[in-house]
Amino acid sequence: MNSGFLAIALDEIFYSGSMPRWKKYLIDNKSTNFVVYLLFLVDIILRGISQVYLCDNPVSGIFICIALGITSMSLLGYALLGTLFATLGAFIVATPPIADITSGLCGYDGALVGCACFAFLVDDTAHPRATLTMILSFLTGFVHVSCVNILKAAQLPAFTFSFNICTTALMLAIATGNSAVSKFNVPPPSVHAADSIWSTEMSGAYMWDASIRGVGQFMFVDSTVGGVFVILGIMISSRIGGLAAWLGATVGAFTAFYIVSVPIGLRHLVRKGLFGYCAAGCCASIAGKVFYEPSCMGVMVGSFGAVLAVVFQVMIMSDFGYLYHLPVLTWPFITTTWIIMLTKSKWLVPIMSDSASITHPIMRFIGIDSFFLTLKHPRDPLYGNINDDDGHFSVKNSPNKSPSSDASNGNRSHEMANMNNDSNIAGMGFSSLSQEADLNPFHTPPPLSADANALGNNDHNEL
């Protein structure tokens, strides 16, 4: 019994991707158990933290929270505060699918707002940073829903668009003297002069710090140990996603050092990972099995996106950075990733589309297409089998497959093929449970009747 339970728990955490059975348990029991209800709310917050890194997994969120705490406990507090108020803003003001809320998709922009406010703004009696964080995060939450609806027409995910809009607007107002709600830290954290004990010459230690910190810096995690925890957190949800993020940060560091050739006075920022986080996000989005099937050509396109993200970052730094002394935030990440997605490249196959098993001729020529098929479709009776004749992934041959197991990280973006007709597309990823009758996290309804399934297609029947 104990060994069976342990096996199920390990499978749910490390293999399912988004822990759908755990989520279903919380949804089914939150109405009758107050402790489960609190766990349900904590689960939403942790998933919101993890969605910053394209994950829908509360355990990934825990690892990322540990990384934030290693950098600063205050940073962790502001991230949690921002996630909470962004989720409230989306729920109270806007009308997103309830499944987006329970998957954390309405909270991750607020997490970034909290981190940015902690990093760049002062905290004193005249300028209470926590109050500003709550207000800006609340605003970011419902702006996110608007961004999702606007970008749906272009078949693009919102990513961190809402965070960039709201945070840039605030910082521009402060920098130009048009607002006195706060002041900037001088100098901003993570942009100090080069530490004398840090070598700015290329070496193994330099690249190790730059690549690991590059992943963590997406949430202002300014330590190598913290970056390791972030990568481990991503890999709990998706091993391919974690490796893709790490690859992107490594390519970004090489690009900044050798291709862009940043001045010696900025090379300490390369080692701090500040030229790698946008590259990591772009590579993870393209090659990390979030929107597209993993493939050799996908890795190449993702790596090219990482290079392009650094070029855009230097360009934006030349405007915002030197003109107004503002951070670039994640503008290079979303700009580069959108550009690549809009190319509709034949090398990028959307997950779960009809041609999902197609491999590029170059992959067949070098003989590694079967390797990626193994990565895409692990042999497990719970999630499906591989048809050895053609390599296609089959669900119908798996009688034990859970109805909610389609929410695994590898499959959670299958709606991309039907994006024009689906209301569940969201920001960093896609909602894991799109049709549950009892998903409202902030309202406990009476027990449903036996024919309540007729309401299954209405996400807002409880609002």
C-alpha positions as CSV (number, residue, x, y, z in Angstrom):
1,M,0.0,0.0,0.0
2,N,2.7,2.5,1.0
3,S,4.9,1.6,-2.0
4,G,2.0,1.9,-4.3
5,F,1.0,5.3,-2.9
6,L,4.6,6.4,-3.2
7,A,4.8,5.3,-6.8
8,I,1.6,7.2,-7.6
9,A,2.9,10.3,-5.8
10,L,6.2,10.3,-7.6
11,D,4.5,9.7,-10.9
12,E,2.1,12.6,-10.3
13,I,5.0,15.0,-9.3
14,F,7.7,14.1,-11.7
15,Y,5.9,12.6,-14.7
16,S,2.4,14.0,-15.1
17,G,3.7,17.5,-15.8
18,S,0.9,19.5,-14.2
19,M,-0.2,17.1,-11.4
20,P,-3.8,16.8,-12.8
21,R,-5.0,14.2,-10.2
22,W,-3.8,16.4,-7.3
23,K,-5.7,19.3,-8.8
24,K,-8.8,17.3,-9.4
25,Y,-8.7,16.1,-5.8
26,L,-8.5,19.7,-4.5
27,I,-11.4,20.8,-6.8
28,D,-13.6,17.9,-5.8
29,N,-13.0,18.3,-2.0
30,K,-12.6,22.0,-1.5
31,S,-16.3,22.4,-0.8
32,T,-16.4,20.0,2.1
33,N,-13.0,20.5,3.8
34,F,-11.6,23.9,4.8
35,V,-8.0,22.6,4.9
36,V,-8.4,21.4,1.4
37,Y,-9.9,24.7,0.4
38,L,-6.8,26.5,1.8
39,L,-4.5,24.0,0.0
40,F,-6.5,24.8,-3.2
41,L,-5.8,28.5,-2.9
42,V,-2.1,27.9,-2.1
43,D,-2.0,25.6,-5.2
44,I,-3.3,28.5,-7.4
45,I,-0.5,30.8,-6.0
46,L,2.2,28.2,-6.5
47,R,1.0,27.5,-10.1
48,G,1.1,31.2,-10.8
49,I,4.7,31.4,-9.7
50,S,5.6,28.4,-11.8
51,Q,3.8,29.8,-14.9
52,V,6.5,32.5,-15.1
53,Y,8.7,29.7,-16.4
54,L,6.0,28.1,-18.6
55,C,5.1,25.5,-16.0
56,D,1.8,24.5,-14.5
57,N,3.0,22.6,-11.5
58,P,2.8,23.6,-7.8
59,V,6.0,21.6,-6.9
60,S,7.8,23.6,-9.5
61,G,6.4,26.7,-7.8
62,I,7.9,25.5,-4.5
63,F,11.4,25.2,-6.0
64,I,11.1,28.6,-7.6
65,C,10.0,30.0,-4.3
66,I,13.1,28.5,-2.6
67,A,15.2,30.2,-5.2
68,L,13.5,33.5,-4.5
69,G,14.0,33.0,-0.8
70,I,17.7,32.3,-1.3
71,T,18.1,35.6,-3.0
72,S,15.9,37.5,-0.5
73,M,13.0,36.6,1.7
74,S,11.5,40.0,0.9
75,L,11.7,39.2,-2.9
76,L,9.8,36.0,-2.2
77,G,7.2,37.9,-0.2
78,Y,6.6,40.5,-3.0
79,A,6.4,37.7,-5.6
80,L,3.7,35.9,-3.6
81,L,1.9,39.2,-2.9
82,G,1.9,40.2,-6.6
83,T,0.6,36.7,-7.6
84,L,-2.3,36.9,-5.2
85,F,-3.5,40.4,-6.2
86,A,-3.1,39.8,-9.9
87,T,-5.3,36.7,-9.6
88,L,-7.8,38.7,-7.6
89,G,-7.8,41.5,-10.2
90,A,-8.5,39.1,-13.1
91,F,-11.2,37.3,-11.1
92,I,-13.0,40.4,-9.8
93,V,-12.8,42.8,-12.7
94,A,-12.4,40.5,-15.8
95,T,-14.1,37.3,-16.9
96,P,-11.3,34.8,-17.7
97,P,-12.0,31.1,-18.0
98,I,-12.0,29.8,-14.4
99,A,-9.6,27.1,-15.5
100,D,-7.1,29.9,-16.3
101,I,-7.3,31.1,-12.7
102,T,-6.9,27.7,-11.2
103,S,-3.9,27.0,-13.5
104,G,-2.1,30.2,-12.3
105,L,-2.3,31.9,-15.7
106,C,-3.8,35.1,-14.3
107,G,-1.2,35.4,-11.5
108,Y,2.2,35.2,-13.1
109,D,2.3,38.7,-14.4
110,G,1.7,39.9,-10.8
111,A,4.6,37.8,-9.6
112,L,6.9,39.6,-11.9
113,V,5.4,43.0,-10.9
114,G,6.2,42.2,-7.3
115,C,9.8,41.2,-8.1
116,A,10.2,44.4,-10.2
117,C,8.8,46.7,-7.5
118,F,11.1,45.1,-4.9
119,A,14.1,45.4,-7.2
120,F,13.7,48.9,-8.6
121,L,11.6,51.0,-6.2
122,V,12.4,52.4,-2.8
123,D,10.4,51.6,0.3
124,D,9.8,54.3,2.8
125,T,6.9,56.0,4.7
126,A,6.2,58.4,1.8
127,H,6.4,55.7,-0.8
128,P,5.1,52.4,0.6
129,R,6.3,49.8,-1.9
130,A,4.0,47.0,-0.8
131,T,0.9,49.1,-1.4
132,L,2.1,50.1,-4.8
133,T,2.8,46.4,-5.6
134,M,-0.8,45.4,-4.6
135,I,-2.3,48.1,-6.7
136,L,-0.1,47.5,-9.8
137,S,-0.5,43.7,-9.6
138,F,-4.3,44.0,-9.3
139,L,-4.2,46.2,-12.4
140,T,-1.9,43.8,-14.2
141,G,-4.3,40.9,-13.5
142,F,-7.2,42.2,-15.5
143,V,-5.0,43.8,-18.2
144,H,-3.6,40.3,-18.8
145,V,-7.1,39.1,-19.7
146,S,-7.4,41.9,-22.2
147,C,-4.1,41.1,-23.7
148,V,-5.1,37.4,-24.1
149,N,-8.3,38.4,-25.9
150,I,-6.5,40.9,-28.2
151,L,-3.6,38.6,-29.1
152,K,-6.0,35.6,-29.7
153,A,-6.8,37.1,-33.1
154,A,-3.1,36.8,-34.1
155,Q,-2.9,33.3,-32.6
156,L,-0.2,34.5,-30.1
157,P,0.1,33.8,-26.4
158,A,0.2,36.9,-24.1
159,F,3.4,35.8,-22.3
160,T,4.4,38.7,-20.1
161,F,2.8,41.5,-22.2
162,S,0.7,42.8,-19.3
163,F,3.6,42.9,-16.9
164,N,5.7,44.9,-19.4
165,I,2.9,47.4,-20.2
166,C,2.0,48.2,-16.6
167,T,5.5,48.2,-15.2
168,T,7.0,50.2,-18.1
169,A,4.1,52.8,-17.8
170,L,4.8,53.2,-14.1
171,M,8.5,53.5,-14.4
172,L,8.3,55.9,-17.3
173,A,6.0,58.1,-15.3
174,I,8.5,58.1,-12.4
175,A,11.5,58.6,-14.6
176,T,10.1,61.6,-16.4
177,G,8.9,63.3,-13.2
178,N,5.2,62.9,-14.1
179,S,4.5,60.8,-11.0
180,A,5.7,61.0,-7.4
181,V,4.2,57.7,-6.2
182,S,7.7,56.2,-5.8
183,K,11.4,56.7,-6.5
184,F,14.0,54.4,-8.0
185,N,16.6,52.6,-6.1
186,V,20.0,54.1,-6.9
187,P,21.7,52.1,-8.2
188,P,19.1,49.4,-9.0
189,P,19.9,46.0,-7.5
190,S,21.9,43.6,-9.7
191,V,23.4,46.5,-11.7
192,H,26.2,47.5,-9.3
193,A,29.7,48.1,-10.5
194,A,31.7,44.9,-11.2
195,D,32.7,43.1,-8.0
196,S,36.5,43.1,-7.7
197,I,36.5,39.4,-6.8
198,W,34.6,38.5,-10.0
199,S,36.7,37.9,-13.1
200,T,35.2,39.3,-16.3
201,E,37.4,37.1,-18.5
202,M,35.8,34.1,-20.3
203,S,36.3,30.9,-18.4
204,G,34.3,27.8,-17.3
205,A,33.3,29.4,-14.0
206,Y,32.2,32.5,-15.9
207,M,29.9,30.6,-18.3
208,W,28.6,28.4,-15.4
209,D,27.5,31.5,-13.5
210,A,26.2,33.3,-16.6
211,S,24.1,30.3,-17.9
212,I,22.6,29.3,-14.5
213,R,21.9,32.9,-13.3
214,G,20.5,33.7,-16.8
215,V,17.6,31.3,-16.1
216,G,17.0,32.7,-12.6
217,Q,17.2,36.3,-13.5
218,F,13.8,36.1,-15.2
219,M,12.5,36.5,-11.7
220,F,15.4,38.5,-10.3
221,V,17.0,35.5,-8.7
222,D,20.5,36.9,-8.4
223,S,22.5,33.8,-7.2
224,T,23.9,30.8,-8.9
225,V,22.4,28.4,-6.2
226,G,19.0,30.1,-6.7
227,G,19.4,29.6,-10.5
228,V,20.0,25.8,-9.9
229,F,16.8,25.6,-7.9
230,V,14.9,27.4,-10.7
231,I,16.2,24.9,-13.3
232,L,15.3,22.0,-11.1
233,G,11.9,23.4,-10.6
234,I,11.3,23.7,-14.4
235,M,12.6,20.1,-14.9
236,I,10.1,18.7,-12.4
237,S,7.4,19.9,-14.8
238,S,9.3,19.3,-18.0
239,R,12.9,18.0,-18.4
240,I,12.9,19.3,-22.0
241,G,11.7,22.7,-20.9
242,G,14.4,23.0,-18.2
243,L,17.2,22.0,-20.6
244,A,15.8,24.4,-23.3
245,A,15.8,27.3,-20.8
246,W,19.4,26.5,-19.8
247,L,20.5,26.3,-23.4
248,G,18.9,29.6,-24.1
249,A,20.7,31.3,-21.3
250,T,24.0,29.8,-22.4
251,V,23.5,30.9,-26.0
252,G,22.5,34.4,-24.7
253,A,25.7,34.7,-22.6
254,F,27.9,33.6,-25.6
255,T,26.1,36.1,-27.8
256,A,26.6,39.0,-25.5
257,F,30.2,38.2,-24.9
258,Y,31.4,37.2,-28.5
259,I,28.8,38.4,-31.1
260,V,27.5,41.6,-29.6
261,S,30.8,42.0,-27.7
262,V,29.5,44.1,-24.8
263,P,32.1,46.6,-23.3
264,I,34.4,45.3,-20.6
265,G,32.4,47.5,-18.1
266,L,29.3,45.5,-18.8
267,R,30.8,42.0,-18.8
268,H,30.0,41.5,-15.1
269,L,26.3,41.8,-16.1
270,V,26.8,39.0,-18.5
271,R,28.1,36.8,-15.7
272,K,25.2,37.9,-13.5
273,G,22.8,36.5,-16.1
274,L,21.3,39.8,-17.2
275,F,21.9,39.0,-20.8
276,G,20.5,35.5,-20.6
277,Y,17.1,35.6,-19.1
278,C,15.2,36.8,-22.2
279,A,17.1,34.3,-24.3
280,A,16.2,31.6,-21.9
281,G,12.5,32.4,-22.1
282,C,12.6,32.5,-25.9
283,C,14.4,29.2,-26.3
284,A,12.1,27.5,-23.7
285,S,9.0,28.8,-25.5
286,I,10.2,27.5,-28.9
287,A,12.1,24.4,-28.1
288,G,10.8,23.5,-24.6
289,K,7.8,21.4,-25.6
290,V,5.3,24.2,-24.6
291,F,3.9,25.2,-27.9
292,Y,5.8,23.1,-30.4
293,E,6.8,19.5,-30.6
294,P,10.5,19.0,-29.6
295,S,12.8,18.5,-32.5
296,C,16.3,19.1,-33.7
297,M,15.1,22.0,-35.9
298,G,13.1,23.4,-33.0
299,V,16.3,23.5,-30.9
300,M,18.1,25.3,-33.8
301,V,15.2,27.9,-34.1
302,G,15.1,28.3,-30.4
303,S,18.8,29.0,-30.3
304,F,18.5,31.5,-33.1
305,G,15.7,33.2,-31.1
306,A,18.1,33.3,-28.1
307,V,20.6,35.2,-30.2
308,L,18.0,37.6,-31.5
309,A,16.7,38.2,-28.0
310,V,20.1,39.5,-26.9
311,V,20.3,41.8,-30.0
312,F,16.9,43.2,-29.1
313,Q,17.9,43.6,-25.5
314,V,21.0,45.7,-26.4
315,M,18.8,47.8,-28.7
316,I,16.2,48.5,-26.0
317,M,18.9,49.1,-23.5
318,S,20.2,51.8,-25.8
319,D,16.9,53.6,-25.6
320,F,15.3,52.9,-22.2
321,G,18.5,52.2,-20.4
322,Y,20.6,55.2,-21.3
323,L,17.9,57.7,-22.0
324,Y,15.7,57.1,-18.9
325,H,17.8,54.6,-16.9
326,L,15.0,52.1,-17.0
327,P,15.3,48.3,-17.0
328,V,14.4,46.4,-20.2
329,L,12.2,44.0,-18.3
330,T,11.1,41.1,-20.6
331,W,10.3,43.1,-23.8
332,P,13.1,41.4,-25.8
333,F,11.7,38.0,-24.8
334,I,8.1,38.6,-26.0
335,T,9.2,40.5,-29.1
336,T,11.5,37.8,-30.3
337,T,9.2,34.9,-29.5
338,W,6.2,36.6,-31.2
339,I,8.3,37.2,-34.3
340,I,9.4,33.6,-34.5
341,M,5.8,32.3,-33.9
342,L,4.5,34.6,-36.7
343,T,6.8,33.1,-39.2
344,K,4.7,29.9,-39.1
345,S,7.9,28.0,-39.8
346,K,7.5,24.5,-41.2
347,W,10.2,23.5,-38.8
348,L,7.9,24.2,-35.8
349,V,5.1,21.7,-35.4
350,P,2.4,22.8,-32.9
351,I,1.8,20.2,-30.2
352,M,-1.1,17.8,-30.9
353,S,-1.7,19.0,-34.4
354,D,-2.4,16.5,-37.1
355,S,1.2,16.6,-38.3
356,A,2.7,16.4,-34.9
357,S,4.8,13.3,-35.7
358,I,6.4,14.7,-38.8
359,T,10.2,15.0,-38.6
360,H,12.3,17.3,-40.8
361,P,14.3,15.6,-43.6
362,I,17.5,16.9,-42.0
363,M,16.6,15.0,-38.8
364,R,16.0,11.8,-40.8
365,F,19.3,12.3,-42.6
366,I,21.3,12.5,-39.4
367,G,19.3,9.7,-37.8
368,I,18.1,11.2,-34.6
369,D,14.4,11.6,-35.3
370,S,13.6,8.4,-33.2
371,F,15.4,10.0,-30.3
372,F,13.1,12.9,-30.2
373,L,10.1,10.6,-30.7
374,T,11.2,8.8,-27.5
375,L,11.4,12.1,-25.7
376,K,8.0,13.2,-26.9
377,H,6.1,10.0,-26.2
378,P,7.5,8.1,-23.2
379,R,6.2,4.6,-22.9
380,D,3.8,4.6,-20.0
381,P,0.4,2.9,-20.0
382,L,-1.2,5.7,-18.0
383,Y,-0.5,8.4,-20.6
384,G,-0.6,6.4,-23.8
385,N,1.3,4.0,-25.9
386,I,3.5,4.3,-29.0
387,N,2.5,2.6,-32.2
388,D,5.8,1.0,-33.2
389,D,4.8,1.0,-36.8
390,D,4.7,4.7,-37.3
391,G,5.8,6.3,-34.1
392,H,2.4,8.0,-33.5
393,F,1.2,8.6,-30.0
394,S,-2.0,6.8,-29.2
395,V,-4.4,7.5,-26.4
396,K,-7.2,5.2,-27.4
397,N,-5.0,2.1,-26.5
398,S,-4.8,3.2,-22.9
399,P,-7.8,2.2,-21.0
400,N,-6.3,3.3,-17.7
401,K,-5.7,6.9,-18.9
402,S,-7.1,9.5,-16.5
403,P,-9.5,12.0,-18.1
404,S,-7.5,14.8,-16.7
405,S,-4.1,13.5,-17.7
406,D,-4.2,15.6,-20.9
407,A,-3.2,18.4,-18.7
408,S,0.4,17.2,-18.5
409,N,3.0,19.7,-19.4
410,G,3.7,18.0,-22.7
411,N,0.1,18.2,-23.8
412,R,-1.2,21.3,-22.1
413,S,-0.8,23.4,-25.2
414,H,-2.8,21.2,-27.6
415,E,-5.4,23.9,-28.0
416,M,-3.0,25.8,-30.2
417,A,-4.2,24.0,-33.2
418,N,-7.7,25.2,-32.6
419,M,-6.8,28.6,-31.2
420,N,-9.3,30.6,-33.2
421,N,-12.3,28.7,-31.7
422,D,-11.0,28.1,-28.2
423,S,-11.5,30.6,-25.3
424,N,-8.9,28.8,-23.1
425,I,-5.8,30.1,-24.7
426,A,-3.9,32.2,-22.1
427,G,-0.6,33.8,-21.3
428,M,2.5,31.7,-20.6
429,G,0.8,28.4,-21.2
430,F,-2.6,26.9,-21.5
431,S,-5.2,26.0,-18.9
432,S,-5.0,22.4,-17.7
433,L,-8.7,21.8,-17.0
434,S,-11.0,23.7,-19.3
435,Q,-14.4,22.2,-18.5
436,E,-15.0,21.7,-14.8
437,A,-18.3,22.6,-13.2
438,D,-16.8,23.4,-9.8
439,L,-13.6,25.4,-10.6
440,N,-14.4,28.8,-8.9
441,P,-11.6,29.2,-6.3
442,F,-13.3,32.0,-4.3
443,H,-16.8,30.8,-4.1
444,T,-18.1,27.5,-2.6
445,P,-21.3,26.5,-4.3
446,P,-23.9,24.1,-3.0
447,P,-23.5,20.4,-4.1
448,L,-24.4,19.9,-7.8
449,S,-27.3,17.8,-8.9
450,A,-26.9,14.6,-10.9
451,D,-27.6,16.4,-14.2
452,A,-25.3,19.3,-13.5
453,N,-23.0,18.0,-16.2
454,A,-25.2,19.9,-18.6
455,L,-23.4,23.0,-17.4
456,G,-20.0,21.6,-18.1
457,N,-19.3,23.8,-21.1
458,N,-20.0,27.0,-19.2
459,D,-16.9,28.2,-17.4
460,H,-18.7,31.0,-15.7
461,N,-21.9,29.3,-14.4
462,E,-20.9,30.0,-10.8
463,L,-19.8,33.6,-11.2
